[in-house]
Amino acid sequence: MLQIVFNEISAAEISKMGTLDQLELLDAFKVTEADLAELDGDRFGKIERDGKTLYRFRTEDYRIYFEVSDDHVVVHRLLHKNTFSDFLFRAKMPLSEDEQLAESKHFWKLIDEGRNARRM
């Protein structure tokens, strides 16, 4: 299992959750190299742009967007699933959620903010 590091933004996002929700999410969010080598599309996905790879972990209510750096996971954003639901509904594109996000400038702006945030 890889060590998980939250940046300042993702730490603030998780701190807004209730304690039990935080514990359930952190218990579910375990990342191994095997998970990333064989993405199942349901729990884990991959988004690529400009030669950079970003991974997505999906639970019932949340999406965690992260990068893998050496032997650890850097969480850039933790977002409620409804954050992009209106966008996905309005876009009506015949693509998967990950493919649609890869094309969204707004999404990458959120991720870049997370990349540039201080790590906790």
Secondary structure, DSSP 8 states (H G I E B T S, - for coil): --EEEEBHHHHHHHHTS-HHHHHHHHHH----HHHHHS--SSSEEEEEETTEEEEEEE-SSEEEEEEEETTEEEEEEEEEGGGTHHHHHHH--SS-HHHHHHT-HHHHHHHHHHHHS-B-
